[in-house]
Structures are given as C-alpha cells and as structure tokens.
Amino acid sequence: MPRLPPFLRLLQAPMKFTVVPKAHISAKPAKTPTSAVEQAVGISAIVVGFMVPAGWVLSHLESYKKSSAA
C-alpha cells in the first residue's frame, strides 16, 4: 500500500473499525435513597450554576456591544 500524506491518513482513521467490548453495567436501586430535600438542593445548584452566568452575560450585553463597536 502506498504511503499517504499525513492529512489523508487522518481521513483514513474513521474507516478503521475497532471492536469495543461491551461494558458490564447493571442498574440497581440506590443503597440509600435520596431525600426530597437533597434532590431539591441538587437541582437548585445545577439551575443556579447555569442561570447565574447566563444572566450576568445578558445583563452586560449592552456594554459588550459598546466595547466591540469602539
């Protein structure tokens, strides 16, 4: 097989088929159930983690527009 240039070898990589063994995963109930308070705290932390930075960016959008136009 002729030697390919490096950029063509990158295109050839997805064509190679490798067999990945199946993971042995089994779903079981939790050993200690999560209480409603723990669930509320976790979901609240996730929502705050996404919404606070997005709100900060949106509240400063006008200053971003002014600084990029100058």
C-alpha positions as CSV (number, residue, x, y, z in Angstrom):
1,M,0.0,0.0,0.0
2,P,1.5,3.4,-0.9
3,R,2.4,5.8,1.8
4,L,-0.2,8.5,2.2
5,P,0.4,12.2,3.2
6,P,-0.5,12.9,6.8
7,F,-3.7,14.9,6.1
8,L,-5.0,11.9,4.1
9,R,-4.1,9.5,6.9
10,L,-6.4,11.5,9.2
11,L,-9.3,10.8,6.8
12,Q,-8.5,7.1,6.7
13,A,-8.7,6.8,10.5
14,P,-12.5,6.8,10.8
15,M,-12.7,4.0,8.3
16,K,-10.8,1.6,10.5
17,F,-13.3,-0.5,12.5
18,T,-12.4,-1.3,16.1
19,V,-14.5,-3.6,18.3
20,V,-15.0,-2.1,21.7
21,P,-16.0,-4.7,24.3
22,K,-19.4,-4.2,25.9
23,A,-19.3,-2.8,29.4
24,H,-20.9,-4.9,32.1
25,I,-23.2,-2.3,33.7
26,S,-26.1,-3.3,35.8
27,A,-28.7,-0.9,37.2
28,K,-29.5,-1.4,40.9
29,P,-31.6,0.7,43.2
30,A,-29.6,3.1,45.4
31,K,-28.3,1.8,48.7
32,T,-29.5,4.9,50.5
33,P,-32.4,6.7,48.8
34,T,-32.1,10.4,48.0
35,S,-34.5,12.5,50.0
36,A,-36.7,15.2,48.5
37,V,-34.6,17.9,50.2
38,E,-31.3,16.5,48.7
39,Q,-32.9,16.4,45.3
40,A,-34.2,20.0,45.6
41,V,-30.7,21.2,46.7
42,G,-29.0,19.4,43.8
43,I,-31.4,20.6,41.1
44,S,-31.2,24.1,42.6
45,A,-27.4,24.1,42.4
46,I,-27.5,22.9,38.8
47,V,-30.0,25.6,37.8
48,V,-28.1,28.3,39.6
49,G,-24.8,27.1,38.0
50,F,-26.3,27.6,34.5
51,M,-28.6,30.6,35.0
52,V,-26.4,33.0,37.0
53,P,-23.6,33.1,34.4
54,A,-26.1,33.4,31.6
55,G,-28.0,36.2,33.4
56,W,-24.7,38.0,34.0
57,V,-23.8,37.9,30.4
58,L,-27.3,39.0,29.3
59,S,-27.3,41.9,31.8
60,H,-23.9,43.1,30.5
61,L,-24.8,42.6,26.8
62,E,-25.0,46.3,26.0
63,S,-21.6,47.0,27.5
64,Y,-20.2,44.2,25.3
65,K,-21.8,45.7,22.2
66,K,-20.3,49.2,23.0
67,S,-16.8,47.8,23.7
68,S,-16.7,45.8,20.5
69,A,-18.0,48.6,18.3
70,A,-15.3,51.1,19.5
